């Protein structure tokens, strides 16, 4: 149980810090190169999604290696949901506080916005790609082990002997 708490807290802190870092870098870049905003926003989103997807992929592969039977695997859904909620709320609060620092533009959003709308979008941006990564990781590890979910859950079929007359 303690290991599970450490797992989601680590993900929440790392991904929340990455969100704040990317928002700060984007805010800095938008002040000095405002015409390049669309591709810089897209680049920040791709970096964040890649980090989340890869971490989910590693989680899924590790879980399938530890638990060959899909019915007895770890509950990675709740781990990633807790991490996403904590990262969304934490990054919103930190971004709101950092917005008071001079020459650091993070959008001048209010605290209510950061803890509701911004946090909920970060939760979805973290949670959905992470689960996709977990599913891909489990699938890849299952193929590597020569097992598949369908093969493990379907009962074996018996061949009936041929009837000769």
C-alpha positions in Angstrom: 0.0 0.0 0.0 2.8 2.4 0.8 4.5 1.6 -2.5 1.3 2.4 -4.4 1.1 5.8 -2.6 4.7 6.5 -3.5 4.0 5.6 -7.1 1.2 8.0 -7.7 2.8 10.8 -5.7 6.0 10.5 -7.7 4.0 10.7 -11.0 2.0 13.7 -9.7 5.0 15.7 -8.6 7.0 14.9 -11.8 4.2 15.6 -14.2 2.9 18.6 -12.3 6.4 20.1 -12.3 6.7 19.3 -16.1 3.4 21.1 -16.7 4.5 24.2 -14.7 7.9 24.2 -16.4 6.3 24.0 -19.9 3.8 26.7 -19.1 6.6 29.0 -17.8 8.7 28.3 -20.9 5.7 29.0 -23.1 4.9 32.2 -21.2 8.5 33.4 -21.6 8.6 32.5 -25.3 5.2 34.2 -25.9 6.6 37.5 -24.5 9.6 37.5 -26.8 8.2 35.7 -29.9 4.4 36.3 -29.9 4.0 35.4 -33.6 5.3 31.8 -33.0 2.6 30.9 -30.5 0.8 28.1 -32.3 3.8 25.9 -33.0 5.2 26.6 -29.5 1.9 25.5 -27.8 1.8 22.4 -30.0 5.5 21.6 -29.1 4.8 21.9 -25.4 1.7 19.7 -25.7 3.7 17.1 -27.7 6.5 17.0 -25.1 3.9 16.6 -22.3 2.0 13.9 -24.1 5.1 12.0 -25.0 6.3 11.9 -21.4 3.0 10.7 -20.1 2.5 8.1 -22.8 6.0 6.7 -22.3 5.6 6.5 -18.5 2.3 4.7 -19.0 3.9 2.4 -21.5 6.6 1.5 -19.0 4.0 1.0 -16.3 2.0 -1.4 -18.5 5.0 -3.4 -19.5 6.3 -3.7 -16.0 2.8 -4.7 -14.7 2.4 -7.4 -17.4 5.8 -8.8 -16.7 5.0 -9.1 -13.0 1.4 -10.4 -13.5 1.0 -12.6 -16.5 -2.6 -13.2 -15.7 -4.6 -10.0 -16.7 -7.1 -10.7 -13.9 -4.4 -10.3 -11.2 -2.6 -7.1 -12.4 -2.1 -3.9 -10.5 -4.8 -1.3 -10.5 -3.0 1.3 -12.7 -6.2 3.1 -13.5 -6.5 4.5 -9.9 -2.8 5.1 -9.7 -2.9 7.3 -12.7 -6.2 9.0 -11.8 -4.8 10.0 -8.4 -1.6 11.2 -10.0 -3.5 13.2 -12.7 -5.8 14.9 -10.1 -2.9 15.8 -7.8 -0.8 17.1 -10.8 -3.7 19.1 -12.2 -4.5 20.8 -8.9 -0.9 21.2 -7.9 0.3 22.7 -11.2 -2.7 25.1 -11.2 -1.9 26.4 -7.7 1.9 26.7 -8.5 1.2 28.4 -11.8 -1.2 30.9 -10.1 1.5 31.7 -7.5 4.3 32.0 -10.1 2.2 34.4 -12.1 2.9 37.0 -9.4 6.6 36.9 -10.2 7.6 39.8 -12.3 8.5 39.1 -16.0 7.0 35.6 -15.7 3.8 35.5 -17.7 1.6 32.4 -17.1 -1.6 33.9 -18.4 -2.9 36.0 -15.5 -5.6 33.5 -14.7 -7.4 33.6 -11.4 -7.2 31.0 -8.7 -10.7 29.7 -9.4 -9.9 29.2 -13.0 -6.6 27.5 -12.3 -8.2 25.1 -9.8 -11.2 24.2 -11.9 -10.9 24.6 -15.7 -7.2 24.5 -16.0 -6.8 21.6 -13.5 -9.5 19.5 -15.2 -7.9 19.9 -18.6 -4.6 18.8 -17.1 -6.2 15.9 -15.5 -7.6 14.7 -18.8 -4.3 15.4 -20.6 -2.5 13.2 -18.1 -5.1 10.5 -17.5 -6.1 9.5 -21.0 -2.7 9.2 -22.6 -1.4 7.4 -19.5 -4.1 4.7 -19.8 -3.4 4.4 -23.5 0.3 3.9 -22.7 -0.6 1.3 -20.0 -2.8 -0.6 -22.5 -0.1 -0.5 -25.1 2.6 -1.6 -22.6 0.5 -4.5 -21.4 -0.2 -5.5 -25.0 3.4 -5.3 -26.1 4.6 -7.3 -23.0 1.8 -9.9 -23.6 2.9 -10.4 -27.2 6.5 -10.7 -26.1 5.6 -13.4 -23.5 3.6 -15.2 -26.1 0.3 -14.6 -24.3 -2.7 -12.6 -25.2 -5.7 -11.5 -23.2 -8.1 -13.5 -25.4 -6.0 -16.7 -25.1 -5.9 -16.5 -21.3 -9.6 -15.8 -20.8 -11.1 -18.2 -23.4 -11.6 -21.8 -22.2 -9.7 -24.3 -24.2 -11.8 -25.9 -26.9 -11.9 -29.7 -27.2 -11.7 -31.4 -30.5 -14.4 -34.0 -31.0 -13.2 -37.3 -32.4 -14.2 -37.9 -36.0 -17.1 -40.2 -36.5 -16.6 -42.9 -39.1 -19.4 -45.0 -40.4 
